[in-house]
Amino acid sequence: GISAYVDYDSKEFAVFRIDIDLLEAGVPEVDAIIEEVYAYIGLVAKEGIESWRYDEMKSLDELEFRFAQKMSPFNYVGSVARYLHTVGDDNIRDVLFFNHKWTSLDKKVVEELIDQLQIANMALFVGAQDFSACIETCNCPDQNDGGSKCDYFVEDYFGIKYNVLEVSGESKARWLIARQTHPTSVSHGLPGI
């Protein structure tokens, strides 16, 4: 599955996230998948967003809010408390439905957001059920060590192995070209809902 959303940390700061769930066979194709994402970002930058997309998402979200399953009190308080930092004093009444509040489509804001979706602003996280072989042998995308051992870190609490790698210039160049030209793979346009 794929989802894109704004993850609010405070009223001054937010992160736009694009989450993509892959099958095991998709992990080696991460580079090509990111290229496709940037092609679509380029397409949106060129063509903009149609109002019907906003209206459809708003309707779906209103239904989700209206028919949400009851949460445990502990989880509910935690989810509401998270938004107390985000809404600010002026909008405190919105805290109960902050994540589901829709006003109107502001195409200028969409354009500003799209302008920020640059490769230089991206943080890429790749996780997999069994990513250890990739970490231990450096057979990750864009690694040319030929299977030699490389340094990796071990997370203290769960003992999860991880690494921090620089994305190759070649990959960045392909992603940039895809964003600027949105190649034929997305020439059919944005998918419907």
Secondary structure, DSSP 8 states (H G I E B T S, - for coil): -EEEEEEESSSS-EEEEEEE---GGGGGGHHHHHHHHHHHHHHHHHH---HHHHHHHHHHHHHHHHT-----HHHHHHHHHHHHHHH-GGGGGGTTTGGG------HHHHHHHHHH--GGG-------TT-HHHHHHT-STT--STT-----EE-TTT--EE------HHHHHHHHHHHHH--GGGTT-----
